[in-house]
């Protein structure tokens, strides 16, 4: 068994410490907004009736709506179920990135790339993402947000991995992989419009690169994908939602005239964020380091012709830019923060893969550092930067100071709402959350303006979250008052 150097062990320990608070925070997760709304809509319309109602009135994401309603633990009164779901999805996301990397390098490119290599490279990419995510709450913890963005991305990653196995894997298993790939493909195409459009360059690149013997599998995916995408796209609810999200502006009909410049502007603003730029540079460094190391060891040798590089870079550009184009067309605005989460993770993975391919053909930059110090210094500096900035220290702070009180206060709040409903009282007045900090699991406006949602009740008896609590717990008036006494947890 190969003995790992102390710097590699230190780096791996650092990765686990960077990811640990995000995972541990799932133990204190709480349902939020749409989690409750989808639950009482299901109660009102029934298991299948709610699918048709949402399809007609709000969205064609038929796989996501099934998860949000029928497979929503809040539908069945299990509010703590969102904790388990969040923890499982983080692990599955990690495994899906690793599965994709292993299939790309080991299966398709014939590189010596073990499952252990895939595990740790996926850990680094996931840690970079968690540290820089524009809105970590809506991707990692909010049940409906995770269903709408994490699960379709998990589908896209696993479809791509299985497609690579179908094209270049063990011959006897290729059709099995091709059929298995159909499920994740439907999840990606019907779960979210963002992954639907991102799947287009992936399918096109597969059609270009797959061996001729795999052409029937590609046509199978194209046929199934076209049916799933058509069903999701023609849903009347999609256009209702698009009209609701679009600005009330007479010039909306002419937005296509400036679509490309506005798309480029959105992308530049996204890339100009320091944490985003540094995370992408770290992903590039990972890809180059891995590529140079494998090339020096003689375990990798990839030479792409100019035409092949053109196809790869075209697909790469479309994959990473089409999300900005989609939102500029639909809403004439930058992507929603919860969509930017997914865009960043896709960008990190694809940037690392392209950097690895570039390292197979570019000369190794010996001028960066002395040879003995170069790799260890990059690892240690990268770990230090990850631990000292971004969301990692915020997540640790929240875990150590606010997570347990947050869980206790929310359990007491839910208990009071249930008791008020049983007693058929017309009004309940609840205190706001009283916490020392909140940003990652507990985004609160009092601690940061750079959040997508404030998850607390609105002061007074109005507000969206107050209204959602009223309908779910069947209490006529849910109010919030800073003068209200703290709640004691009830049965």
Secondary structure as a PSIPRED ss2 file (coil, helix, strand):
# PSIPRED VFORMAT (PSIPRED V4.0)

   1 X C   1.000  0.000  0.000
   2 X C   1.000  0.000  0.000
   3 X C   1.000  0.000  0.000
   4 X C   1.000  0.000  0.000
   5 X C   1.000  0.000  0.000
   6 X H   0.000  1.000  0.000
   7 X H   0.000  1.000  0.000
   8 X H   0.000  1.000  0.000
   9 X H   0.000  1.000  0.000
  10 X H   0.000  1.000  0.000
  11 X H   0.000  1.000  0.000
  12 X H   0.000  1.000  0.000
  13 X H   0.000  1.000  0.000
  14 X H   0.000  1.000  0.000
  15 X H   0.000  1.000  0.000
  16 X H   0.000  1.000  0.000
  17 X H   0.000  1.000  0.000
  18 X H   0.000  1.000  0.000
  19 X H   0.000  1.000  0.000
  20 X H   0.000  1.000  0.000
  21 X H   0.000  1.000  0.000
  22 X H   0.000  1.000  0.000
  23 X H   0.000  1.000  0.000
  24 X H   0.000  1.000  0.000
  25 X H   0.000  1.000  0.000
  26 X H   0.000  1.000  0.000
  27 X H   0.000  1.000  0.000
  28 X H   0.000  1.000  0.000
  29 X C   1.000  0.000  0.000
  30 X C   1.000  0.000  0.000
  31 X C   1.000  0.000  0.000
  32 X C   1.000  0.000  0.000
  33 X C   1.000  0.000  0.000
  34 X H   0.000  1.000  0.000
  35 X H   0.000  1.000  0.000
  36 X H   0.000  1.000  0.000
  37 X H   0.000  1.000  0.000
  38 X H   0.000  1.000  0.000
  39 X H   0.000  1.000  0.000
  40 X H   0.000  1.000  0.000
  41 X H   0.000  1.000  0.000
  42 X H   0.000  1.000  0.000
  43 X H   0.000  1.000  0.000
  44 X H   0.000  1.000  0.000
  45 X H   0.000  1.000  0.000
  46 X C   1.000  0.000  0.000
  47 X C   1.000  0.000  0.000
  48 X C   1.000  0.000  0.000
  49 X H   0.000  1.000  0.000
  50 X H   0.000  1.000  0.000
  51 X H   0.000  1.000  0.000
  52 X H   0.000  1.000  0.000
  53 X H   0.000  1.000  0.000
  54 X H   0.000  1.000  0.000
  55 X H   0.000  1.000  0.000
  56 X H   0.000  1.000  0.000
  57 X H   0.000  1.000  0.000
  58 X C   1.000  0.000  0.000
  59 X C   1.000  0.000  0.000
  60 X C   1.000  0.000  0.000
  61 X C   1.000  0.000  0.000
  62 X H   0.000  1.000  0.000
  63 X H   0.000  1.000  0.000
  64 X H   0.000  1.000  0.000
  65 X H   0.000  1.000  0.000
  66 X H   0.000  1.000  0.000
  67 X H   0.000  1.000  0.000
  68 X H   0.000  1.000  0.000
  69 X H   0.000  1.000  0.000
  70 X C   1.000  0.000  0.000
  71 X C   1.000  0.000  0.000
  72 X C   1.000  0.000  0.000
  73 X H   0.000  1.000  0.000
  74 X H   0.000  1.000  0.000
  75 X H   0.000  1.000  0.000
  76 X H   0.000  1.000  0.000
  77 X C   1.000  0.000  0.000
  78 X C   1.000  0.000  0.000
  79 X C   1.000  0.000  0.000
  80 X C   1.000  0.000  0.000
  81 X H   0.000  1.000  0.000
  82 X H   0.000  1.000  0.000
  83 X H   0.000  1.000  0.000
  84 X H   0.000  1.000  0.000
  85 X H   0.000  1.000  0.000
  86 X H   0.000  1.000  0.000
  87 X H   0.000  1.000  0.000
  88 X H   0.000  1.000  0.000
  89 X H   0.000  1.000  0.000
  90 X H   0.000  1.000  0.000
  91 X H   0.000  1.000  0.000
  92 X H   0.000  1.000  0.000
  93 X H   0.000  1.000  0.000
  94 X H   0.000  1.000  0.000
  95 X H   0.000  1.000  0.000
  96 X H   0.000  1.000  0.000
  97 X H   0.000  1.000  0.000
  98 X H   0.000  1.000  0.000
  99 X H   0.000  1.000  0.000
 100 X H   0.000  1.000  0.000
 101 X H   0.000  1.000  0.000
 102 X H   0.000  1.000  0.000
 103 X H   0.000  1.000  0.000
 104 X H   0.000  1.000  0.000
 105 X H   0.000  1.000  0.000
 106 X H   0.000  1.000  0.000
 107 X H   0.000  1.000  0.000
 108 X H   0.000  1.000  0.000
 109 X C   1.000  0.000  0.000
 110 X C   1.000  0.000  0.000
 111 X C   1.000  0.000  0.000
 112 X C   1.000  0.000  0.000
 113 X C   1.000  0.000  0.000
 114 X C   1.000  0.000  0.000
 115 X H   0.000  1.000  0.000
 116 X H   0.000  1.000  0.000
 117 X H   0.000  1.000  0.000
 118 X H   0.000  1.000  0.000
 119 X H   0.000  1.000  0.000
 120 X H   0.000  1.000  0.000
 121 X H   0.000  1.000  0.000
 122 X H   0.000  1.000  0.000
 123 X H   0.000  1.000  0.000
 124 X H   0.000  1.000  0.000
 125 X H   0.000  1.000  0.000
 126 X H   0.000  1.000  0.000
 127 X H   0.000  1.000  0.000
 128 X H   0.000  1.000  0.000
 129 X H   0.000  1.000  0.000
 130 X H   0.000  1.000  0.000
 131 X H   0.000  1.000  0.000
 132 X H   0.000  1.000  0.000
 133 X C   1.000  0.000  0.000
 134 X C   1.000  0.000  0.000
 135 X C   1.000  0.000  0.000
 136 X H   0.000  1.000  0.000
 137 X H   0.000  1.000  0.000
 138 X H   0.000  1.000  0.000
 139 X H   0.000  1.000  0.000
 140 X H   0.000  1.000  0.000
 141 X H   0.000  1.000  0.000
 142 X C   1.000  0.000  0.000
 143 X H   0.000  1.000  0.000
 144 X H   0.000  1.000  0.000
 145 X H   0.000  1.000  0.000
 146 X H   0.000  1.000  0.000
 147 X H   0.000  1.000  0.000
 148 X H   0.000  1.000  0.000
 149 X H   0.000  1.000  0.000
 150 X H   0.000  1.000  0.000
 151 X H   0.000  1.000  0.000
 152 X H   0.000  1.000  0.000
 153 X H   0.000  1.000  0.000
 154 X H   0.000  1.000  0.000
 155 X H   0.000  1.000  0.000
 156 X H   0.000  1.000  0.000
 157 X H   0.000  1.000  0.000
 158 X H   0.000  1.000  0.000
 159 X H   0.000  1.000  0.000
 160 X H   0.000  1.000  0.000
 161 X H   0.000  1.000  0.000
 162 X H   0.000  1.000  0.000
 163 X H   0.000  1.000  0.000
 164 X H   0.000  1.000  0.000
 165 X H   0.000  1.000  0.000
 166 X H   0.000  1.000  0.000
 167 X H   0.000  1.000  0.000
 168 X H   0.000  1.000  0.000
 169 X C   1.000  0.000  0.000
 170 X C   1.000  0.000  0.000
 171 X H   0.000  1.000  0.000
 172 X H   0.000  1.000  0.000
 173 X H   0.000  1.000  0.000
 174 X H   0.000  1.000  0.000
 175 X H   0.000  1.000  0.000
 176 X H   0.000  1.000  0.000
 177 X H   0.000  1.000  0.000
 178 X H   0.000  1.000  0.000
 179 X H   0.000  1.000  0.000
 180 X H   0.000  1.000  0.000
 181 X H   0.000  1.000  0.000
 182 X H   0.000  1.000  0.000
 183 X H   0.000  1.000  0.000
 184 X H   0.000  1.000  0.000
 185 X H   0.000  1.000  0.000
 186 X H   0.000  1.000  0.000
 187 X H   0.000  1.000  0.000
 188 X H   0.000  1.000  0.000
 189 X H   0.000  1.000  0.000
 190 X H   0.000  1.000  0.000
 191 X H   0.000  1.000  0.000
 192 X C   1.000  0.000  0.000
 193 X H   0.000  1.000  0.000
 194 X H   0.000  1.000  0.000
 195 X H   0.000  1.000  0.000
 196 X H   0.000  1.000  0.000
 197 X H   0.000  1.000  0.000
 198 X H   0.000  1.000  0.000
 199 X H   0.000  1.000  0.000
 200 X H   0.000  1.000  0.000
 201 X H   0.000  1.000  0.000
 202 X H   0.000  1.000  0.000
 203 X H   0.000  1.000  0.000
 204 X H   0.000  1.000  0.000
 205 X H   0.000  1.000  0.000
 206 X H   0.000  1.000  0.000
 207 X H   0.000  1.000  0.000
 208 X H   0.000  1.000  0.000
 209 X H   0.000  1.000  0.000
 210 X C   1.000  0.000  0.000
 211 X C   1.000  0.000  0.000
 212 X H   0.000  1.000  0.000
 213 X H   0.000  1.000  0.000
 214 X H   0.000  1.000  0.000
 215 X H   0.000  1.000  0.000
 216 X H   0.000  1.000  0.000
 217 X H   0.000  1.000  0.000
 218 X H   0.000  1.000  0.000
 219 X H   0.000  1.000  0.000
 220 X H   0.000  1.000  0.000
 221 X H   0.000  1.000  0.000
 222 X H   0.000  1.000  0.000
 223 X H   0.000  1.000  0.000
 224 X H   0.000  1.000  0.000
 225 X H   0.000  1.000  0.000
 226 X H   0.000  1.000  0.000
 227 X H   0.000  1.000  0.000
 228 X H   0.000  1.000  0.000
 229 X H   0.000  1.000  0.000
 230 X H   0.000  1.000  0.000
 231 X H   0.000  1.000  0.000
 232 X H   0.000  1.000  0.000
 233 X H   0.000  1.000  0.000
 234 X C   1.000  0.000  0.000
 235 X C   1.000  0.000  0.000
 236 X H   0.000  1.000  0.000
 237 X H   0.000  1.000  0.000
 238 X H   0.000  1.000  0.000
 239 X H   0.000  1.000  0.000
 240 X H   0.000  1.000  0.000
 241 X H   0.000  1.000  0.000
 242 X H   0.000  1.000  0.000
 243 X H   0.000  1.000  0.000
 244 X H   0.000  1.000  0.000
 245 X H   0.000  1.000  0.000
 246 X C   1.000  0.000  0.000
 247 X C   1.000  0.000  0.000
 248 X C   1.000  0.000  0.000
 249 X C   1.000  0.000  0.000
 250 X H   0.000  1.000  0.000
 251 X H   0.000  1.000  0.000
 252 X H   0.000  1.000  0.000
 253 X H   0.000  1.000  0.000
 254 X H   0.000  1.000  0.000
 255 X H   0.000  1.000  0.000
 256 X H   0.000  1.000  0.000
 257 X H   0.000  1.000  0.000
 258 X H   0.000  1.000  0.000
 259 X H   0.000  1.000  0.000
 260 X H   0.000  1.000  0.000
 261 X H   0.000  1.000  0.000
 262 X H   0.000  1.000  0.000
 263 X H   0.000  1.000  0.000
 264 X H   0.000  1.000  0.000
 265 X H   0.000  1.000  0.000
 266 X H   0.000  1.000  0.000
 267 X H   0.000  1.000  0.000
 268 X H   0.000  1.000  0.000
 269 X H   0.000  1.000  0.000
 270 X H   0.000  1.000  0.000
 271 X H   0.000  1.000  0.000
 272 X C   1.000  0.000  0.000
 273 X C   1.000  0.000  0.000
 274 X H   0.000  1.000  0.000
 275 X H   0.000  1.000  0.000
 276 X H   0.000  1.000  0.000
 277 X H   0.000  1.000  0.000
 278 X H   0.000  1.000  0.000
 279 X H   0.000  1.000  0.000
 280 X H   0.000  1.000  0.000
 281 X H   0.000  1.000  0.000
 282 X H   0.000  1.000  0.000
 283 X H   0.000  1.000  0.000
 284 X H   0.000  1.000  0.000
 285 X H   0.000  1.000  0.000
 286 X H   0.000  1.000  0.000
 287 X H   0.000  1.000  0.000
 288 X H   0.000  1.000  0.000
 289 X H   0.000  1.000  0.000
 290 X H   0.000  1.000  0.000
 291 X H   0.000  1.000  0.000
 292 X H   0.000  1.000  0.000
 293 X H   0.000  1.000  0.000
 294 X H   0.000  1.000  0.000
 295 X H   0.000  1.000  0.000
 296 X H   0.000  1.000  0.000
 297 X H   0.000  1.000  0.000
 298 X C   1.000  0.000  0.000
 299 X C   1.000  0.000  0.000
 300 X C   1.000  0.000  0.000
 301 X C   1.000  0.000  0.000
 302 X C   1.000  0.000  0.000
 303 X C   1.000  0.000  0.000
 304 X C   1.000  0.000  0.000
 305 X C   1.000  0.000  0.000
 306 X H   0.000  1.000  0.000
 307 X H   0.000  1.000  0.000
 308 X H   0.000  1.000  0.000
 309 X H   0.000  1.000  0.000
 310 X H   0.000  1.000  0.000
 311 X H   0.000  1.000  0.000
 312 X H   0.000  1.000  0.000
 313 X H   0.000  1.000  0.000
 314 X H   0.000  1.000  0.000
 315 X H   0.000  1.000  0.000
 316 X H   0.000  1.000  0.000
 317 X H   0.000  1.000  0.000
 318 X H   0.000  1.000  0.000
 319 X H   0.000  1.000  0.000
 320 X H   0.000  1.000  0.000
 321 X H   0.000  1.000  0.000
 322 X H   0.000  1.000  0.000
 323 X H   0.000  1.000  0.000
 324 X H   0.000  1.000  0.000
 325 X H   0.000  1.000  0.000
 326 X H   0.000  1.000  0.000
 327 X H   0.000  1.000  0.000
 328 X H   0.000  1.000  0.000
 329 X H   0.000  1.000  0.000
 330 X H   0.000  1.000  0.000
 331 X C   1.000  0.000  0.000
 332 X C   1.000  0.000  0.000
 333 X C   1.000  0.000  0.000
 334 X C   1.000  0.000  0.000
 335 X C   1.000  0.000  0.000
 336 X C   1.000  0.000  0.000
 337 X H   0.000  1.000  0.000
 338 X H   0.000  1.000  0.000
 339 X H   0.000  1.000  0.000
 340 X H   0.000  1.000  0.000
 341 X H   0.000  1.000  0.000
 342 X H   0.000  1.000  0.000
 343 X H   0.000  1.000  0.000
 344 X H   0.000  1.000  0.000
 345 X H   0.000  1.000  0.000
 346 X H   0.000  1.000  0.000
 347 X H   0.000  1.000  0.000
 348 X H   0.000  1.000  0.000
 349 X H   0.000  1.000  0.000
 350 X H   0.000  1.000  0.000
 351 X H   0.000  1.000  0.000
 352 X H   0.000  1.000  0.000
 353 X H   0.000  1.000  0.000
 354 X H   0.000  1.000  0.000
 355 X H   0.000  1.000  0.000
 356 X H   0.000  1.000  0.000
 357 X H   0.000  1.000  0.000
 358 X H   0.000  1.000  0.000
 359 X H   0.000  1.000  0.000
 360 X C   1.000  0.000  0.000
 361 X C   1.000  0.000  0.000
 362 X C   1.000  0.000  0.000
 363 X C   1.000  0.000  0.000
 364 X C   1.000  0.000  0.000
 365 X C   1.000  0.000  0.000
 366 X C   1.000  0.000  0.000
 367 X C   1.000  0.000  0.000
 368 X C   1.000  0.000  0.000
 369 X C   1.000  0.000  0.000
 370 X C   1.000  0.000  0.000
 371 X H   0.000  1.000  0.000
 372 X H   0.000  1.000  0.000
 373 X H   0.000  1.000  0.000
 374 X H   0.000  1.000  0.000
 375 X H   0.000  1.000  0.000
 376 X H   0.000  1.000  0.000
 377 X H   0.000  1.000  0.000
 378 X H   0.000  1.000  0.000
 379 X H   0.000  1.000  0.000
 380 X H   0.000  1.000  0.000
 381 X H   0.000  1.000  0.000
 382 X H   0.000  1.000  0.000
 383 X H   0.000  1.000  0.000
 384 X H   0.000  1.000  0.000
 385 X H   0.000  1.000  0.000
 386 X H   0.000  1.000  0.000
 387 X H   0.000  1.000  0.000
 388 X H   0.000  1.000  0.000
 389 X C   1.000  0.000  0.000
 390 X C   1.000  0.000  0.000
 391 X H   0.000  1.000  0.000
 392 X H   0.000  1.000  0.000
 393 X H   0.000  1.000  0.000
 394 X H   0.000  1.000  0.000
 395 X H   0.000  1.000  0.000
 396 X H   0.000  1.000  0.000
 397 X H   0.000  1.000  0.000
 398 X H   0.000  1.000  0.000
 399 X H   0.000  1.000  0.000
 400 X H   0.000  1.000  0.000
 401 X H   0.000  1.000  0.000
 402 X C   1.000  0.000  0.000
 403 X H   0.000  1.000  0.000
 404 X H   0.000  1.000  0.000
 405 X H   0.000  1.000  0.000
 406 X H   0.000  1.000  0.000
 407 X H   0.000  1.000  0.000
 408 X H   0.000  1.000  0.000
 409 X H   0.000  1.000  0.000
 410 X H   0.000  1.000  0.000
 411 X H   0.000  1.000  0.000
 412 X H   0.000  1.000  0.000
 413 X H   0.000  1.000  0.000
 414 X H   0.000  1.000  0.000
 415 X H   0.000  1.000  0.000
 416 X H   0.000  1.000  0.000
 417 X H   0.000  1.000  0.000
 418 X H   0.000  1.000  0.000
 419 X H   0.000  1.000  0.000
 420 X H   0.000  1.000  0.000
 421 X H   0.000  1.000  0.000
 422 X H   0.000  1.000  0.000
 423 X C   1.000  0.000  0.000
 424 X C   1.000  0.000  0.000
 425 X C   1.000  0.000  0.000
 426 X C   1.000  0.000  0.000
 427 X E   0.000  0.000  1.000
 428 X E   0.000  0.000  1.000
 429 X E   0.000  0.000  1.000
 430 X E   0.000  0.000  1.000
 431 X C   1.000  0.000  0.000
 432 X C   1.000  0.000  0.000
 433 X C   1.000  0.000  0.000
 434 X C   1.000  0.000  0.000
 435 X C   1.000  0.000  0.000
 436 X C   1.000  0.000  0.000
 437 X C   1.000  0.000  0.000
 438 X C   1.000  0.000  0.000
 439 X C   1.000  0.000  0.000
 440 X C   1.000  0.000  0.000
 441 X C   1.000  0.000  0.000
 442 X C   1.000  0.000  0.000
 443 X C   1.000  0.000  0.000
 444 X C   1.000  0.000  0.000
 445 X C   1.000  0.000  0.000
 446 X C   1.000  0.000  0.000
 447 X C   1.000  0.000  0.000
 448 X C   1.000  0.000  0.000
 449 X C   1.000  0.000  0.000
 450 X C   1.000  0.000  0.000
 451 X C   1.000  0.000  0.000
 452 X C   1.000  0.000  0.000
 453 X C   1.000  0.000  0.000
 454 X C   1.000  0.000  0.000
 455 X C   1.000  0.000  0.000
 456 X C   1.000  0.000  0.000
 457 X C   1.000  0.000  0.000
 458 X C   1.000  0.000  0.000
 459 X C   1.000  0.000  0.000
 460 X E   0.000  0.000  1.000
 461 X C   1.000  0.000  0.000
 462 X C   1.000  0.000  0.000
 463 X C   1.000  0.000  0.000
 464 X H   0.000  1.000  0.000
 465 X H   0.000  1.000  0.000
 466 X H   0.000  1.000  0.000
 467 X H   0.000  1.000  0.000
 468 X H   0.000  1.000  0.000
 469 X H   0.000  1.000  0.000
 470 X H   0.000  1.000  0.000
 471 X H   0.000  1.000  0.000
 472 X H   0.000  1.000  0.000
 473 X H   0.000  1.000  0.000
 474 X C   1.000  0.000  0.000
 475 X C   1.000  0.000  0.000
 476 X C   1.000  0.000  0.000
 477 X E   0.000  0.000  1.000
 478 X E   0.000  0.000  1.000
 479 X E   0.000  0.000  1.000
 480 X E   0.000  0.000  1.000
 481 X C   1.000  0.000  0.000
 482 X C   1.000  0.000  0.000
 483 X C   1.000  0.000  0.000
 484 X C   1.000  0.000  0.000
 485 X C   1.000  0.000  0.000
 486 X C   1.000  0.000  0.000
 487 X C   1.000  0.000  0.000
 488 X C   1.000  0.000  0.000
 489 X C   1.000  0.000  0.000
 490 X C   1.000  0.000  0.000
 491 X C   1.000  0.000  0.000
